Amino acid sequence: MELRHLEYFVAVAEERHFTRAAERMRVAQSGLSASIRALEKDLSAELFVRNTRRVELTDAGRALLAEAHRTLASAAAARDAVAAVRGLLRGRLTVGSEQCLGVIDLPPVLASFRRAHPGVEIRLRYAGSGHIVEQVRLGRLNAGFVAFPGPAPDGVRLMPLATEPMMLLCHAAHPLADLDAVGVDELAGADFVDFSADWGARRVNDQAFARAGTDRRICVEVNDVHTLLDFVHQGLGVALVPAPVTRKPHAKGLHAAPLKIDDASWRVSVAVPAAGSGPAAEELLRLALPGKMGA
């Protein structure tokens, strides 16, 4: 089994199309197809169900995909480690982040890293914290900045950065705007604006209400902070958000109140592979988090 075969396999699995995978890998389609056949012969299993429009993974292919990602990530880390011994940083650094974490300002950090290490290709992806942690576990991300309320899954290490309370935000004319602090009982029957289920704040909220044995009605589900604030400004629902969100200029005019809910805290961490994130990711974290990382 060759690493090149695994790279081609991952490309086909992600593109679901041999021609697009060949274009992505910049190889002839005949060569890519031959590599997939060689891999299937080596494993004595068909990896794809092929049809005229697209290809789908078989059960064997799905089992291989996660391991292929980890194997390729380990091989890249090995190459980078050797380069680091020679005083070089090279390769690809793939980082994930949830929006508006407040702990780190990634654009200037990444710009500083690129100026210092032009040989490293940087890729940044924004997504919900649950997705980012899973991508770190699979070896598709070198590091992720997340708000993840639960224990780390196997293969992932969470490095705590900050903890903030969750707070209520509502329109100034909403009945809850008369309260200085809000508990689950006061929130019963309210319409909520919340993030999608993969976001860290949404997971904190869902877990808090589940512990209280109380249902809630989510009327609007969004994927960015400013849209959430827009809906709250329009009085279409209340929101439970991390304290930094209440300090945003766009939240001006809304009523903010602390929650009387046990363990309703927003915890920001860096998620890295338990086996190590590689020298490039370690250097990025030193730039991003001075004083929190080792010398």
C-alpha positions in Angstrom: 0.0 0.0 0.0 1.5 3.3 -1.1 0.7 6.8 0.4 0.0 8.0 -3.2 -2.8 5.4 -3.5 -4.3 6.6 -0.2 -4.1 10.2 -1.4 -6.0 9.3 -4.6 -8.5 7.2 -2.7 -9.3 10.2 -0.3 -9.7 12.5 -3.3 -12.2 10.2 -5.0 -14.0 9.6 -1.7 -14.4 13.4 -1.1 -15.2 14.3 -4.7 -17.4 11.3 -5.4 -16.2 11.5 -9.0 -13.1 10.1 -10.7 -12.7 13.0 -13.2 -12.9 15.7 -10.5 -10.6 13.7 -8.2 -8.0 13.4 -11.0 -8.3 17.2 -11.7 -7.8 17.9 -8.0 -4.7 15.7 -7.8 -3.4 16.9 -11.2 -3.0 13.4 -12.6 -4.4 11.6 -15.6 -7.7 9.9 -14.8 -6.3 6.6 -16.1 -3.5 6.8 -13.6 -5.8 7.6 -10.7 -8.1 4.8 -11.7 -5.2 2.3 -11.9 -4.1 3.4 -8.4 -7.6 2.8 -7.0 -7.7 -0.7 -8.6 -4.2 -1.5 -7.2 -5.4 -0.4 -3.7 -8.6 -2.5 -4.0 -6.5 -5.5 -5.1 -4.1 -5.0 -2.2 -7.0 -4.9 0.3 -9.0 -7.6 -1.4 -12.1 -5.4 -1.2 -14.1 -3.0 -3.5 -13.9 0.5 -2.1 -16.4 2.2 -4.4 -19.8 1.5 -6.0 -19.4 3.1 -9.5 -22.1 4.4 -11.7 -22.3 6.8 -14.7 -22.8 10.0 -12.6 -20.9 9.5 -9.4 -19.3 7.0 -7.1 -20.2 6.0 -3.6 -18.2 4.4 -0.8 -18.8 0.8 0.1 -18.7 -0.3 3.7 -15.0 -1.2 3.2 -14.4 2.2 1.7 -16.0 4.0 4.6 -13.9 2.0 7.0 -10.7 2.9 5.1 -11.5 6.6 4.8 -11.0 7.5 8.5 -7.8 5.4 8.7 -6.5 6.9 5.4 -6.9 10.4 6.8 -5.0 9.5 9.9 -2.3 7.7 8.0 -1.7 10.7 5.6 -1.7 13.1 8.6 0.9 11.0 10.4 3.0 10.9 7.3 2.8 14.6 6.8 3.7 15.1 10.5 6.7 12.9 10.1 8.0 14.9 7.1 7.4 18.1 9.0 9.2 16.8 12.1 12.3 16.0 10.1 12.2 19.4 8.4 11.9 21.1 11.8 15.1 19.4 13.0 16.8 21.1 10.1 15.4 24.5 11.2 12.7 24.6 8.5 9.0 24.8 8.7 7.2 23.6 5.6 4.1 21.7 4.5 0.5 22.5 5.1 -1.1 23.8 8.3 -4.9 23.4 8.5 -6.7 25.2 11.3 -10.4 25.3 12.3 -12.3 27.8 14.4 -15.8 28.6 15.5 -16.8 32.2 14.9 -16.5 35.0 17.5 -14.7 33.1 20.2 -13.3 36.3 21.5 -10.1 34.7 22.9 -8.1 35.0 19.8 -8.0 37.2 16.7 -6.9 34.8 14.0 -6.3 37.0 10.9 -3.3 38.9 12.3 -1.9 35.8 13.9 -2.1 33.9 10.6 -0.6 36.9 8.8 2.4 36.9 11.3 2.9 33.2 10.9 2.9 33.4 7.1 5.5 36.2 7.1 7.7 34.2 9.5 7.2 30.8 7.7 6.4 31.4 4.0 7.1 27.7 3.2 4.0 26.6 5.1 0.7 26.6 3.2 -2.1 27.8 5.6 -5.7 26.8 5.4 -8.4 28.1 7.8 -11.9 26.7 8.0 -14.8 28.2 10.1 -17.4 25.7 11.4 -19.2 24.6 14.5 -17.1 23.3 17.3 -18.5 19.8 17.1 -17.5 19.5 13.5 -14.0 21.0 14.2 -13.3 18.5 17.0 -14.3 15.6 14.8 -12.0 16.9 12.0 -9.1 17.1 14.5 -9.9 13.5 15.6 -9.8 12.3 11.9 -6.5 14.1 11.3 -8.0 16.6 8.8 -7.2 19.6 11.0 -3.9 20.2 12.8 -5.6 22.4 15.5 -9.0 23.9 16.2 -10.2 26.8 18.3 -13.5 25.6 19.8 -16.2 26.0 22.5 -16.7 22.4 23.3 -18.7 21.6 26.5 -18.1 17.9 26.8 -15.1 15.7 27.4 -12.8 15.3 24.4 -13.3 12.2 22.2 -10.6 9.6 22.0 -7.7 10.9 19.9 -8.3 14.6 20.8 -6.8 16.7 23.5 -8.5 19.9 24.7 -6.3 22.7 26.0 -8.5 25.1 28.1 -8.1 28.8 27.2 -11.0 30.7 28.8 -14.4 30.3 30.5 -17.3 32.7 30.2 -20.8 32.6 31.6 -23.9 32.3 29.4 -26.3 35.2 29.4 -29.8 36.1 28.3 -30.2 38.6 25.5 -33.7 39.9 24.7 -35.4 42.9 23.2 -35.9 45.8 25.6 -39.7 45.5 25.3 -39.7 41.7 26.1 -41.2 40.7 29.4 -37.9 39.1 30.5 -36.2 42.5 30.2 -37.6 43.4 33.6 -35.5 40.7 35.3 -32.0 41.1 36.6 -31.3 37.4 36.4 -33.1 34.6 34.7 -33.7 30.9 35.5 -35.2 28.0 33.6 -38.7 28.6 35.1 -38.7 32.2 33.7 -37.6 30.9 30.3 -40.4 28.3 30.0 -42.6 29.1 27.0 -40.2 31.7 25.5 -39.3 31.6 21.8 -35.6 31.2 21.2 -33.2 32.3 18.6 -30.2 29.9 18.7 -27.2 28.6 16.8 -27.2 25.4 14.8 -26.8 22.2 16.8 -23.0 22.0 16.1 -22.1 25.3 17.7 -20.6 25.3 21.2 -23.2 27.7 22.7 -26.1 25.7 21.4 -24.7 22.5 23.0 -24.3 24.3 26.4 -27.9 25.5 26.1 -29.3 22.1 25.1 -27.4 20.4 27.9 -28.6 22.9 30.5 -32.3 22.4 29.6 -31.9 18.7 29.4 -30.5 18.6 32.9 -33.5 20.7 34.1 -35.9 18.3 32.3 -37.4 21.3 30.4 -38.2 21.6 26.7 -37.7 24.9 24.8 -39.0 26.2 21.5 -36.3 27.2 19.0 -38.0 29.3 16.4 -35.0 30.6 14.5 -31.7 28.7 14.0 -28.7 30.6 12.6 -25.1 30.1 11.7 -23.5 33.5 12.6 -23.6 35.8 15.5 -24.7 39.0 13.8 -27.7 37.3 12.3 -28.7 36.0 15.7 -28.5 39.5 17.1 -30.6 40.9 14.2 -33.4 38.5 15.0 -33.3 39.3 18.7 -33.4 43.0 17.8 -36.6 42.3 15.9 -38.2 40.7 18.9 -38.5 37.3 17.2 -37.0 35.5 20.2 -34.6 35.6 23.1 -31.1 34.2 22.9 -28.7 32.5 25.4 -25.2 33.6 24.4 -21.7 33.7 25.8 -21.0 36.9 27.7 -18.6 38.3 25.0 -21.5 38.4 22.5 -23.4 40.7 24.8 -20.5 43.2 24.6 -20.5 43.4 20.8 -21.5 46.8 19.3 -24.3 45.1 17.4 -25.9 44.0 20.8 -26.3 47.6 21.9 -29.9 48.3 23.0 -30.7 44.7 23.9 -31.3 43.7 27.5 -28.6 41.3 29.0 -29.0 39.4 32.2 -27.1 36.5 33.8 -28.5 33.1 34.1 -29.5 31.2 37.2 -28.7 27.9 35.6 -26.1 25.5 37.0 -23.0 24.8 34.9 -24.2 27.1 32.0 -20.6 28.1 31.1 -19.0 28.6 27.7 -15.5 27.0 27.7 -13.1 27.9 24.9 -10.2 25.4 24.2 -7.7 24.5 21.6 -8.4 21.0 20.2 -5.3 19.2 19.0 -4.6 15.6 18.1 -3.7 13.6 21.2 -0.7 12.2 19.3 0.7 15.7 18.6 -0.2 18.5 16.3 3.2 18.9 14.5 5.9 21.6 14.7 3.9 24.1 12.4 0.8 23.9 14.6 2.9 24.2 17.7 4.6 27.4 16.4 1.2 28.8 15.4 -0.1 28.2 18.9 2.9 29.9 20.4 2.1 33.0 18.3 -1.6 32.9 19.0 -1.4 32.2 22.8 1.7 33.9 24.2 2.2 32.9 27.8 -0.1 29.9 27.6 2.3 27.6 25.6 5.7 26.3 26.5 8.7 28.2 25.5 
